[in-house]
Amino acid sequence: MRGRSALTNKIESEIQLLERHVTMLNTIVAHEPIGIIRLSELLAIPQHKVRYSLRILEQEGLILPSPEGAVTTEKVLTFFNELQDILQKMDTTVNVLRESLDAQEHAKRINDK
C-alpha cells in the first residue's frame, strides 16, 4: 500500500527498491553466475529493472560481470552484516514511532471522553 503523504512515499519507494536489490543479490549468491534473462525469469522482474539493480550492485562492489553472468564479490558478507545492523536500528526507530503514535491516540481518546 502506497503512503498518502510525501512524508512516507519516499521511504516506501526506497524500501521497495532496497528489497529488490537484496532479493536480486540473494538470487545471484544462490545461482551465480547468472545472467539478466535468468534473473528476470526467476524473480518475475522486468529486464530493465534487473539491469538497473545489477548496475547498482556493481557500483557498490557487491557483484562483478563475467562472460557467464553476474558473480558476487567478497564484499557481500560484510554488506549483509551491515544491512542487518541498519535494519535493526530502523526497527528500533519504527517501534519508538509506533509507541509514540499509540500514546498520542490513547491521549486523544481520554481527552474526547
Secondary structure, 3 states (H helix, E strand, C coil): CCCCCHHHHHHHHHHHHHHHHHHHHHHHHHHCCECHHHHHHHHCCCHHHHHHHHHHHHHCCCEECCCCCEEECCHHHHHHHHHHHHHHHHHHHHHHHHHHHHHHHHHHHHHHC
